[in-house]
Amino acid sequence: MWIPVYFVLSGLVVDATSIALTQARMQAAVSDAARLVAVGYFSNEEGVSFIQNQAYSIENFTARISTSNSIVTATVTMPLADVIGLKIIARGEGVFGASAHFYTES
């Protein structure tokens, strides 16, 4: 009688872990890319390539870096369905992502 409950709880743990790990990896990638563009080490295009190289296990995502009013903004978005595997937490409808903002070096 408790076996289905254990399976559901295990599925919740797997989905939550997948979301947390993906969020951490994407946040680190956009933060690093935005910081490196802000200090002048990368151009915007090189920053996008950096984010793409960090997302080795996710195929369907969009990375953008823009500079406006001395603020570098890096964002990455992906379908939620690509992040969760067992779809117990959510069905995968919607968008999942991360962003970072840094002032440019003068």
Helices and strands as residue ranges (DSSP letters): H 3-38, H 44-54, E 62-68, E 71-79, G 80-82, E 95-103
